[in-house]
Amino acid sequence: MPPSSFLFGKKRSKRIRKFLAGDSIFKNLTLIFALSVLALALLIFYELYSRSQLSINEFGLGFLTEIKWDPVHQIFGALPFIFGTVTSSIIALIIAVPISLGIAIYLSELSPRRLRSPLSFMVELLAAVPSVVYGLWGLYVMVPWIRDSLEPFLESILGFLPFFQGPKFGIGMLAGGIILAIMIIPTISAVSREVMLAVPDTQREAAFALGATRWEVIKIAVLKYAKTGIFGAILLGLGRALGETMAVIMVIGNRPQISLSLFEPAYTMSGVIASEYIEATQELYLSALIEIGLLLFIITLMMNIFARLLVWRMMRMFRGAKE
Amino acid sequence: MIAKRITRRKIVDKLIASLALLSVIIAIIPLVGVIVFVTSKGLSAINLEFFISLPKPPDEIGGGIGNAIQGTLILIGLASMVGIPIGVLSGIYLAEFGDNKFGSLVRFIADVLSGVPSIIMGIFVYVAVVLTTRSFSALSGGIALGIMMIPVIMRTTEESVKLVPNSIREASMALGIRRWKTIVFVVLSTAKSGIITGIMLSIARIAGETAPLLFTAFGSDLWATGLNQPISALPLVIYKYAISPYANWQAQAWGAAFILVSIVLILNIVVRFMARGRYRR
């Protein structure tokens, strides 16, 4: 209870109310700014929704399943972009989740105390490098490496699968997935680490007392309890991967097609918006691009809401357990 | 038998521990790779002319990114004018009056907003400001970046205001000072360094944003002349030069990336040391 609560009680004399006028003005001022954050979220949704009306009325739900993207003939379908965004994000998760969990386990359970904070700081710095710089590095350093080493290697051992066949440009779905993985590792590992640190020590001590090794303690006492929160962390990472724009645009090749091969170029939802909005001089073209933006907004919003709820609920549960 | 099982368990334990360490190393490789390449390729592109002159067409040698550095500074200034007041005041609301359902809702929305992709903020401002005013402008770029600063500043302000011990508030109010004056002059001055840390962190985060600027600030080859004109920025120049086919533009992209990464990393490291000092006390 705040120390001044008696001043804010129901019964106040006139003098006190006058004395408090400044207080209520200040409180309402800050309230207005807090409200503006809510208003902003609604406004973003409203603006995107109203500007994409034209395209929504024209194509309806077929927008999501239409495979053609043909501005000249005014046919717009989002499927290749949804495919590109979802596939590149899945590749990113496949690479990033095991590595991030390894990092989180190392930083929360295994590392020497002295190394803990400099190492987590270095992983956090990964998140601080601007996306366009990753794109630059990806285009001139990572893509040649993928073309000359990784793709021939994958083809030689997994070439019987349709995913690892085709021309080796370096630029393509695989490059997009890898650069996304690099960019979401900090998110997933930082949140998972936090969640693991929130597991009460009594859990660990109990497992150790039963003679468990460190890995067994992590497995039975930590991971089991932190499961929900880790799932939330992965969703947060996925949300970031789905919306990432610049780095992916620079390495994925930007061709609206659906191909099984990961070596082929692809196109993402954020990518098509960023690279085509300037050519979109007809109303319908622009409206279709904004509808893709609206879809992306709704998807990432859902991801984030769900993920935050999971992480929040788990943290609250542990806070209860600790007290 | 039992001894065998124990050794197996110990081996698994060691294996997992080394896998975990390996993942830390794998994650740090790209960070080191980016820093090494940006530094080695970037430094060779940098000289005095690079900092102070305008870009030149690709077939001419020389030229610089002076206007992009100027543009980035102007955009950060504009964004701060949007993001700092809204972020700090709503953060104060959350810390001082936000211990209720509405406070939790605002907190939650702010967290969710910070996870919305930056390109969405770009389209939003493009639709709401650029299409309405019919021109790309520095101002719209500043608004887009400013919106992205709000959640970070808000949450760090809330955290640092909450860290101020209640005894300080009580002491001030016992002297008959009103609550709002207590907050503005006593609580805020105690929480100052934390709030400044949050502001710097949010600047570090937006300084490298590219996607929202494509739709708003747009980029320019000239010095900035007015806030209603398109304006250049470091990330925009890096993008434009990186995807261009000209060797000397590509070299300049590395130079610009070196400057941008230096700014962002230095801000992050400074924030780190400021935060550490605060928690020790």
Interface residues (C-beta under 8 A of the other chain):
Chain A: P2 P3 S4 L7 F19 L20 G22 D23 I25 F26 K27 L29 T30 L31 F33 A34 L35 S36 V37 L38 L40 A41 L43 I44 E47 L48 R51 P98 I99 S100 L101 G102 I103 I105 Y106 L107 L110 S111 L119 F121 M122 V123 E124 L125 L126 A128 V129 P130 S131 V132 V133 Y134 G135 L136 W137 L139 Y140 V141 I182 I185 P186 S189 T213 R214 W215 E216 I218 L236 G239 R240 L242 G243 E244 T245 M246 M250 S270 I273 A274 Y277 I290 G293 L296 F297 T300 L301 M303 N304 I305 A307 R308
Chain B: R9 K10 V12 D13 I16 A17 L19 A20 L21 L22 S23 V24 I26 A27 I28 P30 L31 G33 V34 F37 V38 P85 I86 L89 S90 I92 Y93 L94 E96 F97 G98 F102 G103 L105 V106 F108 I109 A110 D111 V112 L113 G115 V116 P117 S118 I119 I120 M121 G122 I123 F124 Y126 V127 A128 I147 I150 P151 M154 N166 R169 E170 M173 R178 R179 W180 K181 I183 V184 A204 R205 A207 G208 E209 T210 A211 L214 F215 P235 I238 Y239 A242 I243 Q250 A253 W254 A257 L260 V261 V264 L265 N268 R272
